[in-house]
Amino acid sequence: MFGLSKPSITLRIGYGKILGLLFGVIAYFSLSIFAPETNFAFRFGFLIWYLTLGAVIGVMGIFTNNPFFNLDILWWMRGSLTGAWLNFVLLIFIYDEISGILLSIFGTQNLFSTPWWFVFKGALIGVVMDYILTQFAGEGSHTVVPELK
């Protein structure tokens, strides 16, 4: 695509942004439907957040091993940990807003009314993104250094 061949970090980041935009649009319209009281800036923030999440997961595809622990980092570990961590960080900032939205959707006596599901959702989205990016754009240091291809 566009003169780039697999494996390529540029492809990973580009496809990651496209996937992130897709998840962001889904989040934007889901918030519009299930929580219409949210303002435009909050919904648009989610769209931009998932676009950024896709780019970060694309960049994280460089790392396939941890030399300190002598551990291979598989795509599902990398994607789930990155997605969960980034959504955890976002949750720290918007905990009250998400809590109010989930309470209005699910009520108080429901397991899904806790905002901490947002972290699990980030892990799932991260796994999906990293799997697709690994399949279509490769992974590892050879995505950056052409001589390693």
ABEGO torsion letter per residue (X at the ends): XGGBBOBBAAAAAAAAAAAAAAAAAAAAAAAAAABAABBAAAAAAAAAAAAAAAAAAAAAAABABBAAAGBBBBAAAAAAAAAAAAAAAAAAAAAAAAAAAAAAAAEAABAAABAAAAAAAAAAAAAAAAAAAAAAAEBEAAAABAAAX
